[in-house]
Amino acid sequence: MTKPKIRPAYPNEFVPDDYFKRLQSKELFDNDAPLEVDLGAGDGSYTLALAEHYPERNFLAVERLLGRVSKICRRAKARGLENLKVLRLESAYTAEWLLPRNSVSRLHIICPDPWPKAKHHRRRLIQQEFLETVHRLLVPDGIFLFKTDDDDYAEWSQEEVAAYPNLVPTEFPVGQFDPKSDFQLQWEAEGKSLKVIHCRNVPG
Ligand SMILES: C[S@@+](CC[C@H](N)C(=O)[O-])C[C@H]1O[C@@H](n2cnc3c(N)ncnc32)[C@H](O)[C@@H]1O
């Protein structure tokens, strides 16, 4: 039998030794800096800006498309960012099965697919089961930050969050660094505005 070809990892790419085992706390970054995770990072503009702005924090960009992963890695290397890693994997799997529980200080989901057709709503990320995963992933007082351009998905997500007791909606802190993602710029250029859900993780 021929051996499968394994491509070498890109610079800044994180490739788990075992995709079926939960990571240990220092496997991603060998330091104690707070970890922020961006699920569905796209071209990475948003996470790259955060990682540059906050060198004292660690960032993980999660994206399933290889071309986008490669682009984020190239840009991270060009900027010399050592606090940003890129993981090519599915978002929900990463959050539920790969990342250590109680390890993430802020979780970002920016302009995810809104799945607008009613028959596809069950594919939306923001549902009770996923919010439970988010709660277990975040450290106490950790932040869940969600942005969407889709009014119906925003309303759906607000209702899901309201029904979930351990993520409490709070205001986005005034003056806090808040870079615009690639998709945000595209939607704003079309005259749309983003709805933001910013929640604090509480024990429960
Ligand atoms: C609409 S784009 C938004 C990208 C970026 N967050 C932004 O705002 O510019 C959604 C991104 O999520 C990725 N994506 C969609 N579903 C995913 C999943 N289940 N797991 C990982 N990435 C996913 C897509 O490949 C795409 O790059």
The ligand as an ORCA input file, in Angstrom:
! r2SCAN-3c Opt
* xyz 0 1
  C     -17.973     34.416      5.694
  S     -16.303     33.957      5.988
  C     -15.763     35.058      7.293
  C     -14.276     35.070      7.425
  C     -13.740     36.022      8.497
  N     -14.189     35.675      9.825
  C     -14.108     37.437      8.179
  O     -14.982     37.983      8.868
  O     -13.535     38.006      7.245
  C     -16.488     32.422      6.844
  C     -15.190     31.653      6.928
  O     -15.381     30.545      7.778
  C     -14.858     29.388      7.150
  N     -15.686     28.286      7.640
  C     -16.990     28.081      7.367
  N     -17.445     27.022      8.036
  C     -16.392     26.541      8.738
  C     -16.222     25.459      9.633
  N     -17.267     24.664      9.921
  N     -15.018     25.256     10.179
  C     -13.964     26.071      9.891
  N     -14.058     27.127      9.044
  C     -15.262     27.353      8.485
  C     -14.986     29.617      5.670
  O     -14.068     28.852      4.928
  C     -14.707     31.110      5.599
  O     -13.341     31.372      5.444
*
